[in-house]
Amino acid sequence: MSTNTIPADVRAPATDRIRPGIVLATLLTCQLMIVLDITVMNVALPRIHTDLHFSTTGLSWVMNAYSLVFGGLLLLGGRAGDLFGRRTLFIVGITLFTLASLVGGLAPTAPWLIGARIAQGIGGAMAGPSTLALLTTIFTEPKQRIRVLALFSGMSSAGFAIGLIIGGLLTEWFGWRSALFINVPFGAAAAVLALRYLPGSVRQPARLDLPGAFTATAGIATLVYGFIHAAADGWGNTTTVLTLAIGAALLATFLTIEFRTAQPLLPLRLFADRTRAAAYANMFLGPMAGMSMFFFLTQYLQEVRAMSALATGFAFLPTAALMFVMVRLIPRLLPRLGPKPLTITGTVLMGTGLALLALLRTDTGYFPMLFVATVLLGCGLGLAFSPLNVIIMSTVPAQDAGAAGGALQTLQQTGSALGLAVLVTIFGTAARATTGSPEQVLVGGITAAFTAAVCIVVLTFLVALTFPGKTARTG
């Protein structure tokens, strides 16, 4: 792409200093860091529990504090990047994320760590949508765009598995604090490189939709909290019912505001294209089913099979490796085949892998069944999600790229959080109905959750059937 076509904002670097390779590496590093922190703390939770004296119920907030804030602020972060400059939002966001990681690693108490995780979520929500928008607006040549969006999708999906691997390694060798400290050098490098090499973007002459921002952020956060509360205290609990009702009302209010305002936080025209709307639907449904695998399989490997944190992390290596293989193949396959066959194939593979996990028993070994399941899920997740990024982002007007990226990541993150909460509730119900040893009770709940995940994959498959075939626009 000719560098003289790149618009610049305040203090943007000179165009002759733009290096596409450095820009791509910087943006992908940021995305990987943001996604890693959703799962990297999973295998460290037992040691955090002991060191900082968390209560059993309070320990879940090490994960939920980040997920709630990150998911709730993504739409606001995406639109703010459109209005105030994506490069600026990216640099501020990654800097805040990095500083919060340092503070969290130094945490002497439980509230200190929770506060740092909240700050990480705010920084991630600022940087994340701008990452995707910058990729889309910088890399405009069709084949190049497909390649970078496939890499972005691979980082987003594989990051869940890589987080468990890295978390296991760091926790086993250096302690749980290192899982936060590892962000500091990479985040600092990303901020410095972004300041020097990232091109600017045109700031849209508009006002930020603050009523929409409030209702969207509060609605998503309240709804996610409601589902998390339902997993712990049941669907009939007064707080659960009230929280879900408030969340639904806030989101209904948000949609009403977006329909009426002239400068919406989430332009509803993004959903006018039926194919893009279907891709958004699958970006919500797919993570509901697929990402729950990491949580439940981690519990099975550690609690039933008595595997160490390190061994548990490496158990997900086939999933991460196959996701990256798919990322390398997507740029070649998508222009030839179109998104439909790739997404359908990925969905079938993902569903097959989850179906195998639904057959777990207390004596199921890693080889061959779990290994085959992780391979199928690695291929399936890589194929199912990468085309969705291309479908959604390839035809979005430049002025809406941040909002489109924010909506994409919001749906992915919210789908993961809500899906896990729903499946954990199913897990708890099935576990209470199962008799036998503690291991048998745990497996009974886990297999019920995986069975429900397969049902969600069926819905994802039906949506994928509506995608266009080889003639789909990919650039």
C-alpha positions, 0 to 999 in steps of 0.5 A: 500500500502506498504510504502517502494514502495513510491519513495522520492524526496529531503527532502521528509518525512520518509516513516514511517511517512506517514499517508494515512488518513492525506495525503488524507485529506490534498490533498482533502482540497487543492482541495476544497479550489481551487474550492471554490474560483471559486464561493465563491466570487459570492454572495459577488460581490455587496458588493465588488462593493460598498466597493472598488468602482469597475466599473460595467464592472471591477467587473467581473474581481474579478472572471475572474482574478482567472479563466483566470490565473488558467485555463491558467497555469494548463498544465504548473503546471501539467508538472512542477510537473512531472519534479521538484517533485509534493510534492514540487509544491504542497507545494509551490502552496498552500503556494502562494494561502494562502498568496494571500488569506490573501493579497486579504482579506486586499485589500484597492483598486480594483487593489490590490484585482485583483492582489491577485486574479491573485496570487491565480490563479497561486498558484492554478495552481501549486497545483491543478494538483499535488493534483490529480497526488499525489492521483493517485500515492500514492493510487494504490490499485484499490478499494482504488484508485476508492474511492479517485478519487470519493472523489476528483471528489466530491470535484471538483464538489460540491465545486462550490455549496459549494462555494455559500453556504459558500460565502453567510454565510460569506458575510452575517455574517462577510463581503466579506473579510472573504470569502478570510480570510477563506482560510488562516488557512486551507491553512496553515494547509495543507502546514504544513501537506504536508511538514510533511506527503506527500511522494515524487515522482520521478523527471523526468530527462527532460527539461520543454517544455517552447515553449509549456508552453507559447503557451498553457498558452497564447492560453487558456488565450486568448481564455477564454478572447475572449469569456468573451469579446464576452459576454460583447461586442458581437461576431462581436466586433473587439477585440472579433474576433481578440482575438479569432483568436489569441487564436485559432492560439496559440493553433494550434501552441501548438499542433504542438509543442507537436507533434514534441517535444521529451519531450512535456508539454502535451503528446499526447499519453494521447489521444491515448486511445479512451476511455480516449479521450472520457472521456476528451471530456466529462470533457470539455463538461459537465462543459460547461453545468452543471456549468452554472447553478450556475451563472444563478440560482444565478441571478434568485434567487437574482434579480427576487425572491429577495432572500438574499445572505444567502438564495441564498447560501442555495438554492444550498444545495440540489445540494451539499448534493446529490453530496456528496451522489453520491461520497459515492456510486460511489466506490461501483457502479463503479466496479459492473457496469462500467463507462458507465451506471453511466455516462449516468444516470448522464448525463440524470439527469443533462439534465432533471434538466437543462430542468426544469430550462429552464421553469422558469417564473418570479413567479416560486417559489423554491418549488417544481420546483427549488428544484427538479431541484437542486436535479436532478442536484446534482445527475447528476453532481455527477454521470456524472463526478466521473467516468471520473476521474477514466477512465482518471487517472487509466491507466496513467503511473506514469511519466505522471500522473501530465500531465494527471491531468493538462489536466483533470483540464484544460479541466474542468476549460476551459469548465466551463469558455468558456461555461459560456461565450457562454451561457452569450452571448446567454443570452444577445441576448435573453434578448435584444429580450424580452419585458416586465418588467426588471424581464421578460427580465432577465428570458427570457435571463436565460431560453434561456441560460438553453435551450442552456445548454440542447443542450450541455448535448445532446452532452455529452450524445452522447459521453458517449454512446461510453464508455465501459460497465461493463468490463471497466478498473477501476484500 
